[in-house]
Amino acid sequence: MLMLLAASVLSGCHQPLRPLEPTSQDIALTGEGEYEALLDTCLDVLRDYRFKLDRVDRRLGVITTLPTTSQQVFEFWRDDVNTTYDLMEATLLTIRRRVEIQLHGEGDPSRRTLVVNVYREKFSTPDRQYNTSSAAFRVFSRTLPSTEGETIVPERDNVWFPAGRDGMLERRLIEEITGRLYVGGPDSPA
């Protein structure tokens, strides 16, 4: 019974395509102060998704967040993964995401291009050695020896490496930002 349930859940679980081009949307700004409203909306959406802000440059139109560990299966209150594959991957591995938003507007102050990039990173650390029952007490410390026998695994051996972008979350963030910015949709200003 358990195998049938696992097969049915994992049958639709395939890795989503990762975007190569930036995810962007053109936005028309009709009035004074709408650029500030757009920036504030971007900040509000990022906070609602529980991203911690790293850099906010209002003059250049750049917002970046600190990396945040992605939602796992038991974290029902979070909503930063979109597919079953991403959810299972974040549960089985340590995955984090960071967001970069840019507002481009060369020449025309009434038009901006909203560019959202969500970068994924995977955590890699040497395997640890569990050869006694007392090793369980040191499972989260740095003193648990590695499988190569090193008594203390140096911090430099822990590495975050790039794992592509999350295009579905990029699109969702853009939709959320434009949905809050425009009352009746992207064609009617607030």
N, C-alpha and C positions, 0 to 999 in steps of 0.2 A: 504494500500500500504506500509506504514511504517513498519507494523508488518511483512509483507511478506519479506521485505528487511532484517529486523533484524533476522528473522528466517533463512534466507538463509546464512547470514554471520555467525551466531552463531552455525549453524548445524555442522560445521567442527571444532568447537572450543572445544577441550578437553585437559585436562592437560597432558603435555608430561611426559614421564617417566623420573625420576631423577636417575642419575647413582649412583651406590654403590661403584664401583671400580674406581681408578684413571684413567683418560683419558691420555694415553701416546703413544709415538711413538719413536722407535729406530732411531737414526741418526748416519750415518757414517761420521766421520771427516777425510778427506784425507790429509790435508796439515797443515803447520804451520800457526797459526793465525785463523783457522776456528772456534775454540771455541769462540774467541772474536767476530768473525763475527756472530756466532749463537746468542750470548748474545745481540749484537747490533740489530740484526733482531728482536728478541723478544721485545726489548725496542721500536723499531720503530712501530711494529704492535700494541702494547698497546697504544702508543701515537695516532696512527691513529684511534683507536677505542675510543679515548677521555678519557682514563683512566689516572689518575694522579698517578705517581710513588710514592711509599712510601719507599720501601727498595730495594736496588740493591747491592747484595753481589756477586761480580764477582768470588771471590775465592771459595765460597761454591756453586755457581750457583743457587742462590735464588733471585727471583724478586717478590715483592708484590706491590699491588696498594692500594690506598685509596678507600673506598667505593664510588661509583658513582650512583646517582639516575638513574634508567633505563628509556629508551625511552618510550614516550607516543605517542598516536595516532597522535597528531598534530606536533610532532617533526620529520619531514620527513628527515632532514639532519643527523639524528643519525641512527646507525645501530647496536645496541647491544642486540636486541631481535630477536628471530628466528620464533616464532610461533604466530598465531593469539591469542591463549590463553595468552601467555606471554605479548603480546602487550596490550590486554584488561585488564589484571590483573595490569600491571604497570600504566595504565591510571586510573583505578578505585581505586587502593590502592597505597600507597607509597612503592615502591620496590627499593632496591639498590643491586648492584653487586660489588664484589671485586675479583680480580684475583691473583692467586698465581702460579708462574712458578718455577719448579725445574729442574735442569739439573744433572742427576745422571750419574756417570761414574766410578764405582769401578774397579780399576785395569787397564783397557784398555783405554788409552787416545785417541784412534782413534774412540771410540764408546761412544755415550751419549744417555741417555733415557730422552726425553723431556716429562715432566709431567705437565699438565695444569689443575688447579682446578678453577672453577668459582663458588663462593659462593653467594647465594641469601639470602637477609634478608628482612623481612616485618616490617613496622613501626606500632606501636600500641600506641595510646594516648587516654586518657579519652575523652568521648563525651563532647561537649561544649553545652551550653545552649543559645539559641537564643529566648529571650522572648520580645525583643523590636526592633524597626527598627534601633535604634542607636547601637545595638550590632554588626551590619554589619561593623561599623567603627573599631571595635576591633577584627575582625575575625582572624587576623594574629598576634595578641599580646598575651601575656601570661595572660592578665587580664580578658579575657572572662571567666565567671564562668563555672564550670563543671556542669553536670546534677545532681550531689550530692549537689550542692550549694556552693562548695568551691570557694572563690573569686579569688584566684590565684592558678592555677594548677602547682604543683612543677615539675621541670624539671626531677626529678627522676621517675615520673610516665610515662614519654615517654620512650618507650622501643623498641629496634630493636631485633627481634628474628629470629633465623635461619629458612630458608624455603627451604632447600635442595640445590643441585647444579644444574647448567645449563649445561647439557651434550652437547647440540647442539652448544652452544657458545664455549665450550671447544674444540670440534671437529673443528669448524670453525677457531678458533685461531691457532690450530696446522696446519691445511691445509694452512692458510695464511703464517705462519712462514716457513714451509717447501717449499711452493711455491716460496717465495722470496729467500730462501737460495739456492735452486736448480733451475737452469735455465730451464732444460728440464724435470723436474719431480724428484721424490725422488731417482731415480736410476742413474742419471747422475750428477756429481758434477759441481758446478759453475765454 
